[in-house]
Amino acid sequence: MTLSDPFIQSILDRIDTSDAIGVGIVGSYARGQESKYSDVDVDIYVNKMPENEYDHLTAHYWDGKLISLSHTLLNEERAALTDPKRAIWAVPGLQSMKILLDKDGSLKALQEAAYAFEWSPLQPAADEYAGEQVAFCAEEVHKILNGLARGYESMVLYAVWGLVKHMLEAVAVQRGLMIISENRYFDLIQDSVRRDSEWTRAFRTAWGLEANASQYQTRGAAALRLYRLSAAMFDEFISEKYRDVVNNTLRLIKEAGYS
């Protein structure tokens, strides 16, 4: 897609305002991997966000295509390159972005910063993040144990959802997995840990991906196993201030017979 494309020009005509610094297309259209079902992801970079928070992210049907508009503060996106949790998403997105409008060269400079990005300075913060996620998910473990003991399906499933989500994020961030597309998120994590690993089997069962995972009790037990394996994986990154929380949570899992 280029500026001369009538479709692109029609988008720019609709969204270009005095607050817009630059505009870029990201996602499948930027990578040349779009299909007839793909939406067009458009990032609008601004120095000031729209006053109405509901206008920060909007969706439209224009010219027969679903258009997803996201307003982003330029400085916030630049700061994402120094935050491991955000960088795994921001760096690949910026690198593949097709710049449609760049009023003062800021967008090009931001993209160049993404190309020059190096992960190693962020590794200590990424390690700390993984350890914190294990500690913070102690609450989800307690909810799962409580739900299993009392036969509360909803309690178990909601806690499983939270625990799995955070353990996946811990792996992605600690290993610096660059998420080129959210469509590959689960694949990248499973490939990194290894498809045949106990951790991946626990994840897939907890997430309901295995044939035997139709019962909430099975998924809850698998999530507890996933927590235990994640705690072992990230043991060296768990700070002393959270060590007691993690150890006592692991003890409860064992005492309940889910070790």
CORRAUR-V298870 format. One record per residue. N is the residue number from 1. SS is DSSP state (A for helix, B for strand, O for the rest). OMEGA is omega in degrees with one decimal (none if undefined). Layout:
# CORRAUR-V298870
n;ss;omega
N;SS;OMEGA
N;SS;OMEGA
This chain:
# CORRAUR-V298870
n;ss;omega
1;O;-179.8
2;O;178.7
3;O;-179.0
4;O;178.4
5;O;-178.8
6;A;179.7
7;A;178.6
8;A;-179.9
9;A;179.2
10;A;176.4
11;A;-179.0
12;A;179.4
13;A;-177.5
14;A;-169.5
15;A;-177.5
16;O;177.5
17;O;179.4
18;O;179.8
19;O;-176.6
20;B;176.3
21;B;-178.4
22;B;-179.1
23;B;177.3
24;B;173.4
25;B;178.2
26;B;177.4
27;O;-172.2
28;A;179.7
29;A;178.0
30;A;-178.3
31;A;-176.9
32;O;-177.9
33;O;-175.4
34;O;173.5
35;O;-179.2
36;O;-179.9
37;O;-176.4
38;O;170.4
39;O;178.9
40;B;-178.3
41;B;-177.6
42;B;176.1
43;B;178.4
44;B;-177.7
45;B;-174.7
46;B;171.9
47;O;-179.2
48;O;-178.9
49;O;175.2
50;O;-177.8
51;O;178.0
52;O;-176.8
53;A;179.6
54;A;177.1
55;A;-179.6
56;O;178.7
57;B;-177.2
58;B;178.2
59;B;-178.7
60;B;169.5
61;B;-179.9
62;B;177.3
63;O;175.8
64;O;179.9
65;B;175.1
66;B;-178.5
67;B;176.7
68;B;-178.0
69;B;179.1
70;B;175.8
71;B;-176.7
72;B;174.0
73;B;-177.1
74;A;-179.4
75;A;177.9
76;A;179.5
77;A;176.7
78;A;179.1
79;A;179.5
80;A;-179.3
81;O;179.3
82;O;-178.8
83;O;-174.5
84;A;-179.0
85;A;-178.9
86;A;-174.8
87;A;-177.4
88;A;175.7
89;A;-172.6
90;A;-175.1
91;A;178.8
92;A;-179.9
93;A;179.9
94;A;-179.1
95;A;-177.9
96;A;-176.1
97;O;172.7
98;B;-177.2
99;B;-179.4
100;B;-177.6
101;B;-178.4
102;B;-168.1
103;O;-176.7
104;O;179.5
105;O;-177.6
106;A;-177.4
107;A;176.9
108;A;178.9
109;A;178.4
110;A;178.5
111;A;178.2
112;A;176.7
113;A;177.6
114;A;177.5
115;A;-178.4
116;O;-175.3
117;O;174.0
118;O;-175.1
119;O;-168.9
120;A;179.0
121;A;-178.2
122;A;-173.9
123;A;178.7
124;A;178.6
125;A;178.1
126;A;176.8
127;A;179.5
128;A;179.5
129;A;-179.2
130;A;178.8
131;A;179.3
132;A;-179.7
133;A;176.6
134;A;-179.2
135;A;-176.2
136;A;-180.0
137;O;174.6
138;A;178.7
139;A;179.0
140;A;177.9
141;A;179.2
142;A;179.0
143;A;178.9
144;A;179.1
145;A;178.9
146;A;-179.6
147;A;178.9
148;A;-178.4
149;A;-174.8
150;A;179.0
151;O;-179.5
152;O;-176.9
153;A;-175.6
154;A;179.1
155;A;-179.5
156;A;-174.8
157;A;179.4
158;A;179.0
159;A;176.1
160;A;178.5
161;A;-179.3
162;A;-178.0
163;A;-179.2
164;A;-180.0
165;A;-176.5
166;A;177.1
167;A;174.9
168;A;179.2
169;A;179.1
170;A;178.9
171;A;-176.8
172;A;-177.5
173;A;-176.8
174;A;-179.8
175;O;178.0
176;O;-179.3
177;O;-179.5
178;O;-175.4
179;O;-178.8
180;O;177.8
181;O;177.1
182;A;178.4
183;A;-179.1
184;A;-173.1
185;A;-177.4
186;A;178.6
187;A;-177.7
188;A;-178.4
189;A;179.8
190;A;178.1
191;A;-178.7
192;A;-179.2
193;A;-176.2
194;O;-177.1
195;O;-175.7
196;O;-177.5
197;O;177.3
198;A;179.5
199;A;-179.6
200;A;177.7
201;A;178.2
202;A;177.6
203;A;-174.9
204;A;178.0
205;A;179.7
206;A;-177.6
207;O;177.1
208;O;-176.5
209;O;-179.4
210;O;-175.0
211;O;-176.6
212;O;-172.6
213;O;-178.6
214;O;-177.7
215;O;-178.4
216;A;178.7
217;A;179.1
218;A;179.7
219;A;178.1
220;A;179.3
221;A;179.0
222;A;178.3
223;A;176.0
224;A;177.0
225;A;177.4
226;A;178.6
227;A;-179.2
228;A;-179.3
229;A;178.5
230;A;177.4
231;A;177.5
232;A;-179.1
233;A;-174.4
234;O;-175.0
235;A;-176.1
236;A;-178.2
237;A;178.9
238;O;-176.9
239;O;-178.2
240;A;-178.7
241;A;178.4
242;A;-174.4
243;A;-178.9
244;A;179.2
245;A;-177.4
246;A;-177.8
247;A;179.8
248;A;177.2
249;A;177.1
250;A;177.7
251;A;179.6
252;A;178.5
253;A;-179.1
254;A;-178.1
255;A;179.3
256;O;176.7
257;O;-179.0
258;O;180.0
259;O;none
